[in-house]
Amino acid sequence: MQFQSVYLRVWLGQTVYVLDSKSGLKRELKDRKAYKIIVGLVSDWQGEIES
């Protein structure tokens, strides 16, 4: 497993703020309203899964 980035996603109403260690800060607008805070990791499983 190869680590790529860590992110924090804050969902306030219809606005979602995403702070990513790789791509910086982004703001998105969504159709539904919600209030959430999500912390996540992005990784790549190189060579672990064969087709």
Steps between C-alpha positions, in 0.01 A plus 500: 500500500632842404378811685391787273324762715285576803189718484247679719150548358264741680141501376301808612156520344547480123865612512778243534857607581773247422852553636732247335874467569561441127265745326433768764166662585192461280139608537212306345125559492263204539125459444415364845558658839705322767738567788801266514871487570695222327871417529645260245810347348566444131727209412584275207519120516770442238546138403258366762204433267540307176239509224 
